[in-house]
Amino acid sequence: MAAANKKTKICLVIHSLQAGGMERVMSELASYFSSKANVETHLILYGLNREIFYKIPDNVIVHKPKFSFNNKKRLVSTLKTIVYLRKTILRIAPDSVLSFGEYWNNFVLLSMLGTKYPVYVSDRSQPDKSLGKLQDYLRRKLYPTAKGVVLQTEKGKTIFLKSIKHPNIAVIGNPIRELGRVEPKPKKEKIVIMVGRLIRSKNQDKLIEVFAGINAPDWKLMLVGYDHLKQKNMDRLKMLAKDLGVENSVVFTGKHDKVEELYRQSAIFAFTSSSEGFPNVIGEAMSAGLPVVAFDCVAGPSEMINDGQNGFLVPLFDTTQFKDKLSLLMNDSNLREKLGANARQSIQRFSKDSICEEFYRFITN
């Protein structure tokens, strides 16, 4: 800890702040830490894309390498980035370093080997997911050198401890933006919404198939997200909707910077992702008073959804049950209202201030 008459220096390290759940959480932490009078907040962006999509307060000191990461000279660029990280963090001389990203944490820990500065890492992915032989090996070797590890779910902690032993683990969910208190109360339209990048693991194709099978011409399915990995999934999904005869009922918004407005006008949140750490979008939808139907993937949804109370958990890839639960909500406005009100109430335990303070106490204790 810093001396009593000095500011506590916190250094946040992430590959980028482009649109995404992990990046949004880091931006929330940067805002919260920098609002404290006794904290000096630094943010290092060092990945291929150093775009800043989320608003960062002016008093957060942002650091970026002056060189580009050249994939054609990957080894050289990797070594340059390791040196940059090490030199920059040593120059900042922080009281705590917090790194985000399952692949990127190895990078940061490797950069800081042999230094005196405490590095905390937060794993953000599906906890039983292999990152590849090399990355899995590096995690086993490097994670024990971290001062502490943040995991998002209790289930994630149980899985993590099977392969990596660490004495200082905190389970901290994500801060969920409060979207429920809006006056006047917005009018809900007959819209089923899903928010998520258009990547294979989000399984928007299965949701389109489920929606088409319900045959509800007065409803819309709104898919919010973009081709994050440049897989041309939007074209594929649009073609699927056309083939199933629902092209006029499926709306693709692309990247959207005011998603909260879409939550407020929608009636149901559907989530077909099969790989998550802690899906922010479920929490945001619940905060906006939406009942949720979600696949019960390894970790994440079950931390927020109490089946039958504030939404429905469906066994992974059971599209028949998913269709039944979604149809039930679409046809029963009273049930939607009841589960939505329960969702808004139950998600308050993940409020921004509460979660950000948990992070702060963990990395400065």
C-alpha positions as CSV (number, residue, x, y, z in Angstrom):
1,M,0.0,0.0,0.0
2,A,1.0,3.6,-0.6
3,A,1.9,5.8,2.4
4,A,-0.9,7.7,4.0
5,N,0.1,11.0,2.5
6,K,0.4,9.6,-1.1
7,K,-2.1,8.6,-3.6
8,T,-2.6,4.9,-4.3
9,K,-1.5,4.2,-7.8
10,I,-3.5,1.6,-9.7
11,C,-2.5,0.4,-13.1
12,L,-5.2,-1.3,-15.2
13,V,-3.8,-3.3,-18.1
14,I,-5.9,-4.6,-21.1
15,H,-5.3,-5.2,-24.8
16,S,-8.0,-2.7,-25.9
17,L,-11.2,-1.0,-25.0
18,Q,-13.2,-1.8,-28.1
19,A,-16.8,-2.8,-27.8
20,G,-17.1,-5.9,-25.6
21,G,-18.1,-7.1,-22.2
22,M,-14.6,-7.4,-20.7
23,E,-13.7,-4.0,-22.1
24,R,-16.8,-2.4,-20.6
25,V,-16.1,-3.7,-17.2
26,M,-12.5,-2.4,-17.3
27,S,-13.9,1.0,-18.3
28,E,-16.3,0.9,-15.3
29,L,-13.4,0.1,-13.0
30,A,-11.3,2.9,-14.5
31,S,-14.2,5.4,-13.9
32,Y,-14.8,4.2,-10.4
33,F,-11.2,4.1,-9.2
34,S,-10.5,7.5,-10.8
35,S,-13.4,9.0,-8.8
36,K,-11.7,8.3,-5.6
37,A,-9.7,11.3,-4.3
38,N,-6.8,9.1,-3.0
39,V,-6.3,7.1,-6.2
40,E,-4.2,7.8,-9.3
41,T,-5.5,5.6,-12.1
42,H,-3.4,4.5,-15.1
43,L,-4.6,2.5,-18.1
44,I,-2.3,0.6,-20.5
45,L,-3.7,-0.5,-23.9
46,Y,-1.2,-2.7,-25.7
47,G,-3.0,-5.0,-28.1
48,L,-3.4,-5.0,-31.8
49,N,-6.4,-2.7,-31.7
50,R,-6.0,0.1,-29.2
51,E,-9.4,1.6,-30.0
52,I,-11.2,3.2,-27.0
53,F,-14.9,2.7,-27.5
54,Y,-16.0,3.4,-23.9
55,K,-15.8,6.8,-22.3
56,I,-12.8,7.1,-20.0
57,P,-12.6,10.0,-17.5
58,D,-10.0,12.7,-18.3
59,N,-8.1,12.1,-15.1
60,V,-7.3,8.5,-16.1
61,I,-3.7,8.4,-17.5
62,V,-3.7,6.4,-20.7
63,H,-0.6,4.7,-22.0
64,K,-0.2,3.1,-25.5
65,P,2.9,1.8,-27.3
66,K,4.1,4.1,-30.1
67,F,4.7,1.1,-32.3
68,S,2.2,-1.1,-34.1
69,F,1.9,-4.8,-33.5
70,N,3.0,-6.4,-36.7
71,N,1.5,-9.9,-37.2
72,K,4.0,-10.7,-39.9
73,K,6.8,-10.2,-37.4
74,R,4.9,-11.7,-34.5
75,L,7.8,-12.8,-32.4
76,V,9.6,-9.4,-32.7
77,S,6.3,-7.6,-31.9
78,T,5.6,-9.8,-28.9
79,L,9.1,-9.2,-27.5
80,K,8.8,-5.4,-28.0
81,T,5.4,-5.5,-26.3
82,I,6.8,-7.4,-23.3
83,V,9.6,-4.9,-22.9
84,Y,7.1,-2.0,-23.3
85,L,4.8,-3.3,-20.6
86,R,7.6,-4.0,-18.2
87,K,9.2,-0.5,-18.7
88,T,5.9,1.3,-18.5
89,I,4.7,-0.4,-15.4
90,L,8.1,0.1,-13.7
91,R,8.0,3.8,-14.6
92,I,4.5,4.2,-13.2
93,A,5.6,2.3,-10.0
94,P,2.0,1.3,-9.1
95,D,0.7,-0.1,-5.8
96,S,-1.4,-2.6,-7.7
97,V,-1.6,-3.9,-11.3
98,L,-4.9,-5.4,-12.5
99,S,-4.9,-7.3,-15.8
100,F,-7.9,-8.5,-17.8
101,G,-8.1,-11.3,-20.3
102,E,-7.5,-15.1,-20.3
103,Y,-4.9,-15.0,-23.1
104,W,-3.5,-11.6,-22.1
105,N,-2.9,-12.3,-18.4
106,N,0.0,-14.7,-19.3
107,F,1.5,-11.9,-21.3
108,V,1.4,-9.4,-18.4
109,L,2.6,-11.9,-15.8
110,L,5.5,-12.8,-18.1
111,S,6.4,-9.2,-18.5
112,M,6.5,-8.6,-14.7
113,L,8.5,-11.6,-13.6
114,G,11.1,-10.7,-11.0
115,T,9.6,-7.3,-10.2
116,K,8.2,-6.2,-6.8
117,Y,4.9,-4.9,-8.0
118,P,1.8,-7.0,-7.2
119,V,-0.1,-8.2,-10.3
120,Y,-3.7,-9.3,-10.0
121,V,-5.3,-11.1,-12.9
122,S,-9.0,-11.5,-13.8
123,D,-10.1,-14.5,-15.9
124,R,-13.0,-13.6,-18.1
125,S,-13.8,-16.6,-20.2
126,Q,-15.6,-19.9,-19.9
127,P,-13.7,-21.5,-17.0
128,D,-13.3,-25.0,-18.5
129,K,-12.2,-23.7,-21.9
130,S,-8.8,-24.8,-23.1
131,L,-6.7,-21.9,-24.5
132,G,-4.4,-24.3,-26.3
133,K,-1.4,-26.3,-25.1
134,L,1.0,-23.4,-24.8
135,Q,-1.4,-21.0,-23.2
136,D,-2.7,-23.7,-20.7
137,Y,0.9,-24.5,-19.8
138,L,1.8,-20.8,-19.3
139,R,-1.3,-20.4,-17.1
140,R,-0.2,-23.2,-14.9
141,K,3.2,-21.8,-14.5
142,L,2.5,-18.1,-14.4
143,Y,-0.8,-17.7,-12.5
144,P,0.8,-18.8,-9.2
145,T,3.1,-15.8,-9.5
146,A,0.1,-13.4,-9.4
147,K,-0.6,-11.7,-6.2
148,G,-4.3,-12.6,-6.6
149,V,-6.8,-14.0,-9.1
150,V,-10.3,-12.8,-9.7
151,L,-12.9,-15.3,-11.1
152,Q,-16.4,-14.4,-12.0
153,T,-18.4,-17.3,-10.6
154,E,-18.2,-19.9,-7.8
155,K,-18.5,-22.6,-10.5
156,G,-15.5,-21.0,-12.3
157,K,-13.5,-21.1,-9.1
158,T,-14.2,-24.8,-8.5
159,I,-13.1,-25.6,-12.1
160,F,-10.0,-23.3,-11.9
161,L,-8.7,-25.0,-8.7
162,K,-8.7,-28.4,-10.3
163,S,-5.7,-27.3,-12.5
164,I,-4.2,-24.2,-10.8
165,K,-3.7,-23.9,-7.1
166,H,-3.7,-20.3,-5.7
167,P,-4.1,-19.1,-2.1
168,N,-5.7,-15.7,-3.0
169,I,-8.8,-16.1,-5.1
170,A,-11.8,-13.7,-5.1
171,V,-15.1,-14.4,-6.8
172,I,-16.4,-11.1,-8.1
173,G,-19.1,-10.8,-10.7
174,N,-19.4,-8.0,-13.2
175,P,-20.8,-4.5,-12.4
176,I,-24.2,-4.3,-14.0
177,R,-25.4,-0.9,-15.3
178,E,-28.7,0.2,-13.7
179,L,-31.3,0.6,-16.4
180,G,-34.5,0.0,-14.6
181,R,-35.3,3.4,-13.1
182,V,-36.8,5.3,-16.1
183,E,-39.6,7.8,-15.9
184,P,-42.1,7.6,-17.5
185,K,-42.1,3.8,-17.6
186,P,-41.3,2.9,-21.2
187,K,-43.8,1.0,-23.3
188,K,-42.7,-2.5,-24.1
189,E,-43.0,-3.6,-27.7
190,K,-43.3,-7.1,-28.9
191,I,-39.6,-7.6,-29.3
192,V,-37.3,-10.5,-28.4
193,I,-33.8,-9.1,-28.1
194,M,-30.4,-10.7,-28.0
195,V,-27.2,-8.7,-27.6
196,G,-23.9,-10.3,-28.5
197,R,-21.1,-10.2,-31.0
198,L,-21.9,-12.2,-34.2
199,I,-19.6,-15.1,-33.5
200,R,-20.3,-18.8,-33.7
201,S,-20.4,-19.5,-30.0
202,K,-23.3,-17.0,-29.5
203,N,-25.5,-19.3,-31.7
204,Q,-27.7,-16.6,-33.1
205,D,-28.6,-19.1,-35.8
206,K,-30.3,-21.3,-33.3
207,L,-32.3,-18.4,-31.9
208,I,-33.5,-17.5,-35.4
209,E,-34.6,-21.1,-36.0
210,V,-36.4,-21.1,-32.6
211,F,-38.1,-17.8,-33.4
212,A,-39.2,-18.9,-36.8
213,G,-40.6,-22.1,-35.3
214,I,-42.9,-20.2,-32.9
215,N,-44.6,-18.4,-35.8
216,A,-45.5,-15.1,-34.2
217,P,-45.9,-12.6,-37.0
218,D,-46.7,-9.8,-34.6
219,W,-43.3,-10.2,-32.8
220,K,-39.8,-9.0,-33.9
221,L,-36.5,-10.6,-33.1
222,M,-33.8,-8.0,-32.7
223,L,-30.1,-9.1,-32.9
224,V,-27.7,-6.5,-31.7
225,G,-24.0,-7.1,-32.5
226,Y,-21.4,-7.0,-35.2
227,D,-19.0,-9.3,-37.0
228,H,-16.3,-9.1,-34.4
229,L,-14.1,-11.8,-35.8
230,K,-14.8,-10.8,-39.5
231,Q,-16.5,-14.2,-40.1
232,K,-19.2,-12.6,-42.2
233,N,-21.8,-14.1,-39.8
234,M,-24.3,-11.3,-40.4
235,D,-24.6,-12.2,-44.1
236,R,-25.0,-15.9,-43.1
237,L,-27.6,-15.1,-40.5
238,K,-29.6,-12.8,-42.8
239,M,-29.6,-15.6,-45.4
240,L,-30.9,-18.0,-42.7
241,A,-33.7,-15.7,-41.8
242,K,-34.7,-15.4,-45.4
243,D,-34.6,-19.1,-46.0
244,L,-36.9,-19.6,-42.9
245,G,-39.3,-16.9,-44.1
246,V,-38.8,-14.5,-41.3
247,E,-36.5,-11.9,-42.9
248,N,-39.1,-9.2,-42.3
249,S,-39.3,-10.1,-38.6
250,V,-35.6,-10.3,-37.8
251,V,-33.8,-7.0,-37.2
252,F,-30.0,-6.7,-37.4
253,T,-28.8,-3.5,-35.7
254,G,-25.1,-4.0,-36.0
255,K,-22.9,-2.2,-33.4
256,H,-25.1,0.0,-31.3
257,D,-23.9,2.6,-28.8
258,K,-27.3,3.1,-27.1
259,V,-28.2,-0.5,-26.3
260,E,-30.0,0.5,-23.1
261,E,-32.7,2.2,-25.2
262,L,-33.2,-1.1,-27.0
263,Y,-33.5,-3.0,-23.8
264,R,-36.2,-0.6,-22.5
265,Q,-38.4,-1.0,-25.6
266,S,-38.0,-4.8,-25.7
267,A,-40.2,-7.3,-23.9
268,I,-37.9,-10.4,-23.6
269,F,-34.2,-11.1,-23.6
270,A,-33.1,-14.4,-25.3
271,F,-29.5,-15.7,-25.0
272,T,-28.2,-18.7,-26.9
273,S,-24.5,-18.4,-26.1
274,S,-22.7,-21.6,-25.3
275,S,-19.5,-20.2,-23.9
276,E,-19.4,-17.4,-21.3
277,G,-17.5,-16.2,-18.3
278,F,-20.1,-13.8,-16.9
279,P,-22.4,-12.3,-19.6
280,N,-23.0,-8.6,-18.8
281,V,-25.8,-8.5,-21.3
282,I,-28.0,-10.8,-19.2
283,G,-27.5,-8.6,-16.2
284,E,-28.2,-5.4,-18.2
285,A,-31.4,-6.9,-19.6
286,M,-32.6,-7.9,-16.1
287,S,-31.8,-4.4,-14.8
288,A,-34.1,-3.1,-17.5
289,G,-36.8,-5.4,-16.3
290,L,-36.7,-8.1,-18.9
291,P,-37.3,-11.8,-18.2
292,V,-34.5,-13.9,-19.7
293,V,-34.4,-17.2,-21.5
294,A,-30.8,-18.5,-21.7
295,F,-28.9,-21.6,-22.3
296,D,-27.4,-22.9,-19.1
297,C,-23.8,-22.8,-20.3
298,V,-20.9,-23.8,-17.9
299,A,-20.7,-20.5,-16.0
300,G,-22.5,-17.2,-16.0
301,P,-26.2,-17.3,-16.6
302,S,-26.9,-19.5,-13.5
303,E,-25.2,-16.9,-11.3
304,M,-28.0,-14.4,-12.2
305,I,-31.0,-16.4,-13.3
306,N,-33.1,-18.3,-10.8
307,D,-35.1,-20.6,-13.0
308,G,-38.8,-19.9,-13.0
309,Q,-38.4,-16.8,-10.8
310,N,-36.7,-14.1,-12.9
311,G,-36.2,-16.0,-16.1
312,F,-35.6,-19.5,-17.5
313,L,-32.5,-21.6,-17.7
314,V,-32.5,-24.1,-20.6
315,P,-30.1,-27.1,-20.9
316,L,-27.4,-26.3,-23.4
317,F,-28.6,-26.7,-27.0
318,D,-32.0,-28.0,-26.0
319,T,-33.8,-25.9,-28.6
320,T,-37.1,-27.6,-28.1
321,Q,-37.3,-26.5,-24.4
322,F,-35.9,-23.0,-25.4
323,K,-38.7,-22.7,-27.9
324,D,-41.3,-23.7,-25.2
325,K,-40.0,-21.2,-22.6
326,L,-39.7,-18.4,-25.1
327,S,-43.2,-19.1,-26.5
328,L,-44.6,-19.2,-23.0
329,L,-43.3,-15.7,-22.3
330,M,-44.4,-14.3,-25.7
331,N,-47.9,-15.5,-25.0
332,D,-48.3,-14.3,-21.4
333,S,-47.8,-10.6,-20.6
334,N,-48.5,-11.1,-16.9
335,L,-45.7,-13.7,-16.6
336,R,-43.4,-11.4,-18.5
337,E,-44.1,-8.6,-16.1
338,K,-43.8,-10.7,-13.0
339,L,-40.5,-12.3,-14.0
340,G,-39.2,-9.0,-15.3
341,A,-39.9,-7.2,-12.0
342,N,-38.1,-10.1,-10.1
343,A,-35.2,-9.8,-12.5
344,R,-34.8,-6.0,-11.8
345,Q,-34.9,-6.6,-8.1
346,S,-32.5,-9.6,-8.0
347,I,-29.8,-8.1,-10.2
348,Q,-29.2,-5.2,-7.8
349,R,-26.6,-7.2,-5.9
350,F,-24.4,-6.7,-8.9
351,S,-24.6,-2.9,-8.8
352,K,-21.7,-1.0,-10.3
353,D,-20.6,0.6,-7.0
354,S,-20.8,-2.7,-5.1
355,I,-18.8,-4.7,-7.6
356,C,-16.2,-2.0,-8.3
357,E,-15.6,-1.5,-4.5
358,E,-15.0,-5.3,-4.2
359,F,-12.3,-5.1,-6.9
360,Y,-10.8,-2.1,-5.2
361,R,-10.6,-3.7,-1.8
362,F,-9.2,-6.9,-3.2
363,I,-6.3,-5.3,-5.2
364,T,-5.4,-2.7,-2.5
365,N,-5.7,-4.9,0.6
